[in-house]
Amino acid sequence: MSEEFNEVIKQELFKLISTPGIEIENIPEIINSKYNTNFSYERIYNFLSDEYLKHNLDHGRRLCCRF
């Protein structure tokens, strides 16, 4: 865990997670090959989970259906 997510990698993660057709399991491979890093799936997943909880990335949408 010596490597940190810099702003460029963070922006790339957010772009990849919001791109249709890209599976979350493939994101570490894409990031590691593009930026020559060695991030694991768990580390990226934990980062995205933390960011979701910190910033409420669903922008106020409810998880239940509204009738």
SULPEBEL-V279012 format. One record per backbone hydrogen bond with DSSP energy under -1.0 kcal/mol. NH is the residue of the N-H (numbers start at 1). CO is the residue of the C=O. Records with the same first field share a line. If there is no record, write none. Layout:
NH = CO, CO
//
This chain:
10 = 6
11 = 7
12 = 8
13 = 9
14 = 10
15 = 11
16 = 12
17 = 13
18 = 14
22 = 19
26 = 23
30 = 26
31 = 27
32 = 28
33 = 29
34 = 30
35 = 31
44 = 40
45 = 41
46 = 42
47 = 43
48 = 44
49 = 45
50 = 46
51 = 47
52 = 48
53 = 49
54 = 50
55 = 51
56 = 52
59 = 56
61 = 58
//
